[in-house]
């Protein structure tokens, strides 16, 4: 699927920024990739994606809107 990326600006505390960078460094992962995955996982948890996508994101069927 081809798409055009858009930008979203998000404000976080200096402590959260430091922690995010450290986690990404340890994982060898780009910060943008980490944030994209986190957003997709939350959308999946809220049932905005099908079961196959949820599984691909590492969510089991029991994680729903009500937690």
N, C-alpha and C positions, 0 to 999 in steps of 0.2 A: 504494500500500500504506500503510495507516495503522498506526502503531505508537506506543507510549508510550516516550519517551526515559527512559533510566536514567542514573545518574551513576556514573562510575568515577573514583577519585582516584589520580593517578599522581605519584610523586615524581621530580623531575629536579634536576640540579645547577643552581646559579644561572647558570652559564655557558650551559647548554643552554636554560634559560628565556629568557635574554637573546637568544640566537640565534634561538630559535623566534619570539619576539615581533618581532624585526627582520625575519625572513623574511616573516612574516604581514603586517607593516606594508607592506613593499615590494610584496607581491602584492595588497594591498588585501583581505586574506582574514581571516576570523575564526579565532582559534586553535583553537577547537573543530572547525571544518570541516577545518582542516589535519590535526588529529590523527585525526579520523574517516576521512579519505581515506587517511592513512598506515596505519592499522589495516586498512582494507579491502584496500589494495594488498598488504600482507603476507599476509593471509588468502588472497587470490587467488594470490599467488606460491606459497603452500603447497598450492594446488589445492583449496581449499574452495569455490571458485566455478566456474561454468561458463565456457566459452571466451568467450561473448558478454560476460559481466561483466568478465572479464580484459581483453578488448579495450577496453571502455569505460573501464577504469581505466588504460589506456595500457601494458598489459603485452603483450608478444608471446608466442606459444606456447612459446618456448624457456625461459622462466623458470619453473622448477619447484622442488619441495621441496629438491632437491639443488643448486640454484643454477646 
